[in-house]
Structure formats: structure tokens, C-alpha cells
């Protein structure tokens, strides 16, 4: 059974989406690793009661902004992939499409050609993984920050 040129194009686009997914998710994971190492190195607080309220706020907001920046970079990477792969010709639209699909399989005003239809679910799945990992990092961070010493 011979494939048509369109089916070949769909398979090629899908393969590129899978490759982009792996690279972008790995990029996000490396960013989380760097963030964790930064906070382990610079945030060594044995007891939350030793920190003033404003310093605690600065730590929490710094962690959240670092993770927010990492998610924005992830979306910029998806946009760059779409732009370079030719899925869309306007980079701004690529970013918008990525942001719309990152947290859900969104209803978008921006559309891609039919052979790029797998972009939306791939971006959405990367968002699921990346947001879950970031949530786990935040939970761990808060757990360390607000740990109660029970062995006194």
C-alpha cells in the first residue's frame, strides 16, 4: 500500500513534533534542575521562624518568577520550532498558538495547516509535564521552607 504525498507530509510533521517535544521538555527539565540547584545553594534556612516575613515573601516570589520565566522560555521555544519548521510564517502567531495550547487543548483563533494538527496536542502534553514538574518543585520548596522541627 503506497502512501500519498500528503500522508508523508503528515508523518514528517508528526515526527518533527515528537522531536521538538523531547527537546523542549528536556530543556524545561534542565531549567528546573538549575533552579533547584540555585535554591539549594543559596537558600539554607534551618527554621522558618528565623526568617522575617519580607524575606520569606522574596524567596517565594523569586521561586515563582523563576518558574514562570522557565515556562515562558518553553513557550518561546515552541514558537521558534513552529516558525523554523514553517508551520506558521509569523513568529508572534507561533507564540500565541503555543501559549493557547500549553495549558489546554485550546480553542484558538490561530490555525495551522492540516498536516500540523498534531502540534496542539504535543504542546498541550508538554505543558502537562512541565507544569506538573514545576508544581512538584514548588511543593518541595514550600515543604522545605515551612518544615517544622519536631526533634527539639
N, C-alpha and C positions, 0 to 999 in steps of 0.2 A: 504494500500500500504506500503510495507516494504522497508526501506532504506538499501542500501548496506553498507558495512563497509567503503568503500571509501567516500560515501556521508556523513556518520557520521564523518569521519575524516575531511572533508571539513567544515562541520558545527562547529566542535570543534575548528578548526584553525581560522575560521571566528570569533567565539565568543571570542577567545583569542586576536585576532587583535582588536576587539572593546574594550575590557577591557584595553589593552595596550594603545590604542588611548586615552581613557578617562583619564587614569592615567598620561600619558606623557603630554597631553595638560594641565591638571590640574597642573602638575609640572611646566610647562612653565609659566602658568598664575601666580603661586605663585612667581616665579622668577621675573616676570615683576612687581608684587606688591612690592617686596623687592627693586627692582631698583628704582621705583617711590618714595618709602618712603625715600631711601637714598638721592636721588637728592632733594626732598622737604626739607629734614632736613639740608643738607649741602650746598645747592645752593639757597641762598636767595638774589638775586640781583634785587633791585627795578628798575634799569635802566641799559641797556646795555652800555650806554656811560660811566658808572663808571668802566667798566672792560677794562683792557688792551687787546690788540689783542691776545697775547700769552695765557692769562688766559682763554679767550673765546675758543681758539683752544683746550686747555687742557680739558675744560669742555665737548666740543662736542666730542672729541676723546675718552674721558673716557666713555661717554654715549654709543657711538657706540661700543667700545670694550666690555663693559658690556653686551650689547645686543648680540654681536657676540658670546661671551662666553656662553651665555644662549642658543643660537641656537646650538652651538657645543655640549653642555651638553644634549640637547634634542636629537640630533642625536646619541650620545653615549648611551643614554637610549634606543632608538630604537634598536641599535645594541646589547645591552645587552639582551633586550627582545628576539630578534631573536636567539641569541646564547643559552640562557637558555631554550627557547621553542623548540630548536632543529631544527629550520628552516634551519640553516647552522651550520657547525661544526668549522669554522674558524672565530674568532671574528673580525679580520681585514676585512674580506669579508663582514661581517654583517654591519660594519661601512660604508664601501664603498657603499653597497647597499642602506643603509639609506640615505647617502649624495646624491646619484644619484637620488633618488626618492623624496627627501624632497621639492625641488623647482619645480619639474615637474614629470610627469609620464614617467621617463627616459628610454632611451634605454640603457640597462645595459649589461655588459659582465658577470655579476654575475647573476646566475639564482637560483631560489628556486624550490622545488618540486611543482607539480600542486596544491596540496591541500593548499599551502601557497600563492596562486596567489593574494589573497586579501591584502597581505602585502603592495604591491606597492601603490595601491590607498589609503590605510589607512595612510601610511607615507606621501603621497602627500597631502591628506586633512589636516593632522596635520600641514604640512608646510604652507599651505594656511592660516589657522587660526593663527598660531604662527607668521608668517611674517607680517600678517595684523595687529595684535595687537602690534607688535614691531614698525611697521611704524606709527601707531596711537600714540604710546608713544613718538617717535621721533618728530612727528609733534607738539604734545603738548609741548614737551621740547623746541623746537625751537620757538614756539609761545610765551612761557613764557620768554625765553631768549632774544628774539628780540622785545618784546612788546614795543610799542611806547606810551608814556604817553601823552594822549590828554587832560587831565583835569588840566593842569597847567595854 
